[in-house]
Amino acid sequence: MSVWVRDPKRRRLIRIEPEPKPELQFKPQLKMAQERPLNDIFYPPRTTLPSCFNLPDLGPNVTFELRPHYTQMLPKFTGLEDAYLFLREFEEVCSMMHFPNIPV
């Protein structure tokens, strides 16, 4: 850190740099953790939990198609209404949909 001192002869401010202390010049090397890319730090590997849904085996000859008019029947959740009431209405609409050759 520099220090400003007034020179009495020239009547000006002079900046004086203090001499560095020899013991502070060399900082000890700290052992750091093993270097790794930033991608590993900011995006750690994600583990997925097993799904609680058991999907039935439909077999090789059964096809399933979800048509657009089925998705339009589903209620839209905006977050302002009661979540339990929304789920109850969602289950009612889903219970009305029956697909041939697909067990419920």
Secondary structure, DSSP 4 states (H G I P E B T S, - for coil): --EEEEETTTTEEEEEPPPPPHHHHSPPPPPPPPP--HHHHHSPPP--PPPS--PPP--SS------HHHHHHSPPP-SSS-HHHHHHHHHHHHHH---TT---
